[in-house]
């Protein structure tokens, strides 16, 4: 077994051990073994996505944090629904959103117990090696990072998001998610792992396992769906050599389905059901990757949100809704 990462079996064993230790800490006799549960995390990235609400919309690449009203309304209602089912949503915020006038909606989410993590200030590419690759905004306005190396610009962008959250929301970020997901996570960029640790993050969400997809507009066949289900095994939390915990995003994302695959909602819901059923059977982690800017257009009736809550509830003590702080703590 590789020393670099923690296998799924090790992760599940660690979870079971953590439950036992909690029982010992209570001081009430021998610990009562707790049934291992699948962790179903609903996470939403608060950013604008190209091609939504209209396919020709691409200007969001330059203003990812300029959330429209539909995106904010979707985030608030999704949070209300999940809270009513006994869970919370883990949001990841592009910091530039905090330049908008009214933040009452976001403060209400925090007051309700939902979590908000750092998604960089401008949605930057954390593996960039050239200034022009850091973000579209800096291609248009290169003077904003003039004289800085890509690593400096990336670090400052993450720090700026944290500073904005502390100033405008009076909170520290609950974890870090990379803009874009990587099939190998941050394994090939140990300097990024080290930077995140230096900035105070104990965990990140940066891995998105590779999987098959259908041709645009075609219904995913059994082979595609099987590939997506099998990818869940590679989407389980682990620890990088330097100590940073990785909580991967679980395929298939809404953008992967609705933009890349041009799927219909019914196809997306079918895939979602299959992967969550696998995770419940295996007592594994499912980290749903969604974007209110996309879902508000493609799933205005919150069918995906409700389905995840329904499947978790029907599983009884075999599954629970979770935030990523809780998931990451079991790995630590």
Backbone torsions as a table, in degrees:
resi	resn	phi	psi	omega
1	UNK	NA	134.3	-177.1
2	UNK	-62.2	138.7	176.5
3	UNK	-78.8	-10.8	-174.8
4	UNK	-75.7	-37.6	-174.8
5	UNK	-130.8	158.1	178.0
6	UNK	-90.9	127.0	-178.8
7	UNK	-70.7	165.2	177.7
8	UNK	-59.1	-38.3	-179.5
9	UNK	-63.5	-42.0	177.9
10	UNK	-64.1	-40.1	179.7
11	UNK	-60.7	-45.5	-179.0
12	UNK	-66.7	-37.1	178.3
13	UNK	-65.4	-40.6	178.4
14	UNK	-62.1	-40.8	179.0
15	UNK	-61.7	-44.5	-180.0
16	UNK	-63.9	-40.6	179.4
17	UNK	-65.1	-39.6	179.2
18	UNK	-62.5	-38.8	178.3
19	UNK	-64.3	-41.6	179.7
20	UNK	-65.0	-41.4	-179.9
21	UNK	-63.8	-36.1	177.3
22	UNK	-62.6	-38.2	178.5
23	UNK	-64.8	-41.3	178.3
24	UNK	-63.4	-40.6	-176.4
25	UNK	-65.0	-23.0	-178.3
26	UNK	-70.6	-21.6	177.2
27	UNK	75.9	14.4	-178.4
28	UNK	-109.3	86.6	176.6
29	UNK	62.6	-158.1	179.3
30	UNK	-74.0	147.9	-179.3
31	UNK	-63.8	140.9	175.5
32	UNK	-93.5	116.1	-179.0
33	UNK	-56.8	131.3	179.0
34	UNK	-97.7	138.6	178.9
35	UNK	-63.9	134.0	179.2
36	UNK	-70.1	134.3	-177.3
37	UNK	-116.4	148.9	168.1
38	UNK	-70.3	144.3	178.2
39	UNK	-106.6	116.0	179.5
40	UNK	-106.6	107.2	-177.9
41	UNK	-106.2	125.5	176.0
42	UNK	-100.6	110.8	-177.8
43	UNK	-120.5	137.7	-177.4
44	UNK	-128.8	129.6	178.1
45	UNK	-89.4	120.7	-179.2
46	UNK	-86.0	89.8	-178.6
47	UNK	-158.7	160.9	172.5
48	UNK	-88.3	143.4	-177.6
49	UNK	-118.1	134.7	177.9
50	UNK	-59.1	150.0	-178.9
51	UNK	79.4	3.1	177.7
52	UNK	-135.8	138.2	5.3
53	UNK	-77.3	-16.9	178.1
54	UNK	-111.0	146.7	-176.7
55	UNK	-60.6	-31.3	-177.9
56	UNK	-80.3	-2.4	-179.3
57	UNK	-74.6	112.5	175.8
58	UNK	-125.8	-6.9	-176.3
59	UNK	-66.9	-16.2	179.2
60	UNK	-63.0	-23.2	177.9
61	UNK	-54.9	-27.9	-176.7
62	UNK	-98.6	-8.5	-179.5
63	UNK	-146.8	61.5	-174.6
64	UNK	-61.7	-27.1	-175.9
65	UNK	-93.0	3.8	-177.7
66	UNK	-87.3	69.5	-173.6
67	UNK	-61.7	135.2	176.2
68	UNK	-86.6	170.1	-174.9
69	UNK	-63.8	-36.6	-179.3
70	UNK	-62.9	-39.0	179.1
71	UNK	-64.6	-44.3	-179.9
72	UNK	-67.0	-41.1	178.9
73	UNK	-62.6	-40.3	-179.8
74	UNK	-64.7	-43.4	179.9
75	UNK	-59.9	-43.7	-178.1
76	UNK	-66.1	-44.4	-178.6
77	UNK	-70.8	-38.7	176.6
78	UNK	-60.7	-42.4	179.3
79	UNK	-63.6	-40.3	179.2
80	UNK	-62.0	-43.7	-178.8
81	UNK	-64.4	-44.0	-178.6
82	UNK	-68.6	-39.8	177.9
83	UNK	-61.5	-39.7	179.5
84	UNK	-64.9	-21.2	179.3
85	UNK	-98.0	9.0	174.8
86	UNK	92.3	11.5	-179.8
87	UNK	-122.4	-175.7	174.1
88	UNK	-134.8	158.5	174.5
89	UNK	-99.2	141.3	174.1
90	UNK	-101.0	107.1	179.7
91	UNK	-91.5	153.2	172.0
92	UNK	-126.3	121.7	-167.5
93	UNK	-104.4	126.5	167.2
94	UNK	-74.9	120.8	-169.4
95	UNK	-59.7	-28.3	-177.9
96	UNK	-63.3	-18.4	174.7
97	UNK	-56.1	-32.1	-175.7
98	UNK	-72.2	-1.3	172.7
99	UNK	-81.8	-13.1	179.1
100	UNK	-69.8	158.7	-171.0
101	UNK	-67.1	-50.3	-171.1
102	UNK	-107.3	122.9	178.6
103	UNK	-114.3	13.6	-177.9
104	UNK	-57.7	-40.7	-178.3
105	UNK	-61.0	-38.6	-178.5
106	UNK	-75.3	-37.3	176.9
107	UNK	-65.1	-33.4	176.7
108	UNK	-65.9	-38.4	177.3
109	UNK	-62.8	-43.0	179.0
110	UNK	-64.8	-41.8	-179.8
111	UNK	-62.8	-29.2	179.4
112	UNK	-81.7	-2.6	176.3
113	UNK	98.8	1.8	177.7
114	UNK	-72.0	154.2	-174.5
115	UNK	-101.5	147.9	179.1
116	UNK	-134.1	121.0	-179.8
117	UNK	-108.7	172.9	-178.2
118	UNK	-85.0	127.6	178.6
119	UNK	-122.9	27.1	-173.9
120	UNK	69.8	165.4	-176.1
121	UNK	-78.0	-38.6	-175.0
122	UNK	-120.2	13.6	-178.1
123	UNK	64.5	58.1	-175.6
124	UNK	-88.5	154.9	178.3
125	UNK	-85.4	107.1	-170.2
126	UNK	-72.1	-12.5	178.0
127	UNK	-99.9	9.1	-176.8
128	UNK	-60.3	140.1	175.6
129	UNK	-116.9	-6.0	177.4
130	UNK	-125.4	140.8	-178.9
131	UNK	-53.6	-39.2	-176.9
132	UNK	-67.8	-18.0	-178.3
133	UNK	-90.9	-6.0	-175.8
134	UNK	-64.1	-46.1	178.6
135	UNK	-169.3	149.5	-179.9
136	UNK	-55.6	-36.4	-178.6
137	UNK	-57.3	-36.0	-176.6
138	UNK	-82.8	-13.6	169.4
139	UNK	-72.9	-38.6	179.6
140	UNK	-77.7	-34.3	-177.6
141	UNK	-129.6	70.1	-175.0
142	UNK	-63.6	-20.3	-179.0
143	UNK	-65.8	-17.5	-179.7
144	UNK	-67.3	-25.9	178.7
145	UNK	-124.8	19.6	-178.2
146	UNK	-59.0	135.3	178.6
147	UNK	83.0	0.5	-179.7
148	UNK	-109.2	142.9	173.3
149	UNK	-73.7	160.4	176.5
150	UNK	-54.5	-40.7	-179.7
151	UNK	-64.2	-39.2	177.6
152	UNK	-64.6	-44.5	-178.8
153	UNK	-63.1	-40.6	-179.7
154	UNK	-66.0	-47.0	-179.9
155	UNK	-59.9	-45.8	-178.8
156	UNK	-65.6	-32.0	179.3
157	UNK	-68.6	-37.8	176.8
158	UNK	-69.1	-43.8	179.0
159	UNK	-62.5	-36.9	-178.9
160	UNK	-65.7	-38.2	177.4
161	UNK	-64.2	-44.1	177.9
162	UNK	-61.2	-44.4	180.0
163	UNK	-62.5	-40.5	179.9
164	UNK	-65.2	-40.2	179.2
165	UNK	-65.3	-40.6	179.2
166	UNK	-67.8	-38.6	-177.7
167	UNK	-74.7	-46.4	-172.6
168	UNK	-89.3	-30.9	-175.9
169	UNK	-113.2	-10.4	-179.3
170	UNK	61.4	36.4	177.2
171	UNK	-136.4	156.6	168.5
172	UNK	-91.5	150.9	-178.7
173	UNK	-65.6	141.5	175.8
174	UNK	-92.2	80.7	179.3
175	UNK	85.0	178.4	-176.5
176	UNK	-135.7	134.8	173.2
177	UNK	-120.9	132.2	177.7
178	UNK	-72.4	138.6	168.2
179	UNK	-64.4	123.8	-172.7
180	UNK	79.6	149.5	176.5
181	UNK	-113.3	153.7	-175.4
182	UNK	-122.6	136.1	-177.5
183	UNK	-59.2	-30.8	179.0
184	UNK	-105.9	15.0	-179.7
185	UNK	59.4	-133.2	178.8
186	UNK	-108.3	22.4	-176.8
187	UNK	-61.2	-34.0	-176.2
188	UNK	-90.1	1.6	-179.6
189	UNK	-131.4	69.6	-179.6
190	UNK	-59.8	-25.1	178.3
191	UNK	-67.9	-30.4	176.3
192	UNK	-71.7	-40.6	175.2
193	UNK	-57.1	-47.8	-178.7
194	UNK	-63.2	-41.0	179.4
195	UNK	-60.2	-45.6	-179.5
196	UNK	-62.0	-39.6	176.9
197	UNK	-63.5	-42.6	179.3
198	UNK	-62.9	-30.0	-179.4
199	UNK	-85.8	4.9	173.3
200	UNK	96.4	5.2	-179.9
201	UNK	-87.6	133.0	176.6
202	UNK	-97.5	-17.7	178.4
203	UNK	-146.4	158.6	176.9
204	UNK	-141.4	166.7	175.4
205	UNK	-127.6	97.0	-172.9
206	UNK	-132.7	-8.7	-178.3
207	UNK	-97.9	134.9	173.4
208	UNK	-134.1	102.9	-173.8
209	UNK	-59.6	147.1	178.0
210	UNK	-70.6	148.3	177.9
211	UNK	-159.4	165.0	178.2
212	UNK	-76.7	158.3	174.1
213	UNK	-140.9	161.4	179.3
214	UNK	-82.7	166.5	172.2
215	UNK	-67.2	147.7	-176.7
216	UNK	-50.8	124.9	176.8
217	UNK	88.2	-7.6	-179.8
218	UNK	-95.6	141.4	177.8
219	UNK	-66.3	133.2	179.3
220	UNK	-63.6	130.4	-179.9
221	UNK	-86.4	-176.3	-176.2
222	UNK	-61.2	-35.9	-179.0
223	UNK	-66.0	-41.3	179.0
224	UNK	-65.8	-46.4	-179.5
225	UNK	-63.5	-38.8	178.2
226	UNK	-64.4	-38.7	178.4
227	UNK	-63.1	-40.0	-179.6
228	UNK	-68.0	-41.4	178.2
229	UNK	-64.2	-45.3	-179.1
230	UNK	-63.6	-28.7	180.0
231	UNK	-65.9	-18.0	-179.2
232	UNK	-63.1	-31.1	179.4
233	UNK	-63.9	-29.3	179.1
234	UNK	-88.8	0.1	-178.6
235	UNK	-105.4	24.5	-179.9
236	UNK	-95.3	146.1	-175.4
237	UNK	-59.7	149.0	177.0
238	UNK	-156.3	177.5	-178.3
239	UNK	-117.8	133.0	173.4
240	UNK	-75.3	161.0	-177.1
241	UNK	-55.4	-33.8	-178.5
242	UNK	-79.5	-2.4	176.9
243	UNK	107.4	-16.1	179.2
244	UNK	-67.4	131.8	178.6
245	UNK	-88.2	138.4	177.1
246	UNK	-109.6	127.0	173.6
247	UNK	-116.2	94.6	-173.3
248	UNK	-64.2	156.3	171.2
249	UNK	-82.6	142.3	-175.4
250	UNK	-97.7	129.7	173.9
251	UNK	-66.5	150.2	2.6
252	UNK	-105.8	140.6	179.2
253	UNK	-76.7	163.7	177.1
254	UNK	-63.5	-39.2	178.9
255	UNK	-66.9	-40.3	177.0
256	UNK	-60.2	-37.7	-179.3
257	UNK	-79.7	-52.5	-169.9
258	UNK	-85.2	-27.3	176.6
259	UNK	-94.9	-56.4	-175.1
260	UNK	-70.7	-41.5	-177.6
261	UNK	-96.9	-12.0	-176.3
262	UNK	51.6	44.7	-176.6
263	UNK	-75.0	159.3	166.4
264	UNK	-85.3	156.8	-177.9
265	UNK	-58.4	-41.0	-177.8
266	UNK	-61.0	-34.0	178.1
267	UNK	-68.1	-40.9	179.8
268	UNK	-63.7	-43.9	-179.6
269	UNK	-64.3	-35.8	177.9
270	UNK	-63.6	-46.1	178.9
271	UNK	-63.3	-41.9	-179.7
272	UNK	-60.7	-42.9	178.9
273	UNK	-62.0	-45.1	-177.6
274	UNK	-61.7	-43.5	-176.1
275	UNK	-73.3	-35.9	179.3
276	UNK	-70.2	-38.4	176.6
277	UNK	-61.5	-38.8	176.6
278	UNK	-62.6	-46.0	-178.0
279	UNK	-64.2	-37.0	178.2
280	UNK	-68.0	-43.1	178.3
281	UNK	-61.0	-41.2	-177.0
282	UNK	-89.2	-0.4	-175.7
283	UNK	54.1	45.4	-175.8
284	UNK	-104.8	-176.9	179.3
285	UNK	-100.1	136.5	171.4
286	UNK	-122.5	121.3	-178.2
287	UNK	-114.7	91.7	-178.1
288	UNK	-65.5	127.6	178.6
289	UNK	-106.4	106.9	-179.7
290	UNK	-130.8	165.4	-179.8
291	UNK	-135.8	115.4	179.0
292	UNK	-54.6	-29.9	179.0
293	UNK	-66.3	-27.5	177.0
294	UNK	-90.3	-47.5	-175.4
295	UNK	-66.6	-30.9	179.6
296	UNK	-62.9	-23.8	179.0
297	UNK	-92.6	-45.9	-171.7
298	UNK	-88.8	-22.4	-178.7
299	UNK	-140.8	62.5	-174.4
300	UNK	-65.2	-17.9	-179.2
301	UNK	-96.8	9.7	173.8
302	UNK	62.2	32.9	-178.0
303	UNK	-65.6	-36.7	178.9
304	UNK	-67.5	-43.5	178.5
305	UNK	-60.5	-48.4	-178.9
306	UNK	-64.4	-38.3	-180.0
307	UNK	-62.2	-44.1	179.8
308	UNK	-62.4	-41.1	178.0
309	UNK	-66.5	-42.0	-179.1
310	UNK	-62.8	-47.7	-178.3
311	UNK	-63.4	-37.5	178.6
312	UNK	-66.7	-44.0	-179.4
313	UNK	-64.1	-42.3	-178.6
314	UNK	-66.0	-23.3	-179.6
315	UNK	-75.8	-10.1	179.1
316	UNK	61.5	-131.0	-177.6
317	UNK	-80.1	8.4	177.0
318	UNK	-88.1	-10.1	-177.1
319	UNK	-152.5	157.4	177.8
320	UNK	-150.5	144.8	170.6
321	UNK	-68.8	143.0	-173.3
322	UNK	-148.1	157.8	168.3
323	UNK	-100.3	168.2	-174.7
324	UNK	-77.2	-22.7	173.3
325	UNK	-59.5	-43.7	-179.8
326	UNK	-65.7	-42.0	178.2
327	UNK	-62.8	-47.2	-178.6
328	UNK	-62.7	-34.9	-179.0
329	UNK	-63.6	-31.4	179.7
330	UNK	-69.9	-28.7	178.2
331	UNK	-77.1	-39.6	178.1
332	UNK	-65.4	NA	NA
